[in-house]
Amino acid sequence: MAKNLYEVFDEFAEANSKEEKLKVLHKNWTPTLVSVLQLAYHPDIKWLVKDKPKSYKKPDTLPGVSYSSMNAELRRLYLFREGDPAAEKLTPEKREQLLLIMLESLEPREADVVIGIFKKNLGVKGLTYKFIRDNTQGVVP
């Protein structure tokens, strides 16, 4: 069974060497992880949202028990992407409402990953655009 992304990121942050960090990525290399890394770190991707809505309340769901998943919500992130025609048509209020629904349907730590994507920083020690660019081509599938 695949790990939640935040579990992969915790394992990555705990790894003590570049080789160990690469092993963590290799072992957990999934389309979802690739998408999150691209969305979070690719310099050409910009976001209309930078933080959680003020009215966001962390759901009190247990890990593994949420209304939605990162896989499902990644497909909807275009609604927050700068330059996307659908995103540009939304009012700031509607965008915030959609984001609130999305975040509250996820586990709290997955919601943090989504906000990390928007901030262009997943908050994972050692995981940067430079690390990904310089180390993953040819090393991970």
Secondary structure, DSSP 8 states (H G I E B T S, - for coil): ----HHHHHHHHHH--SHHHHHHHHHHT--HHHHHHHHHHH-TT--BS--S--TT-------TT--SS-HHHHHTTGGGGBTT-HHHHHS-HHHHHHHHHHHHHHS-HHHHHHHHHHHHT----TT--HHHHHHHSTTT--
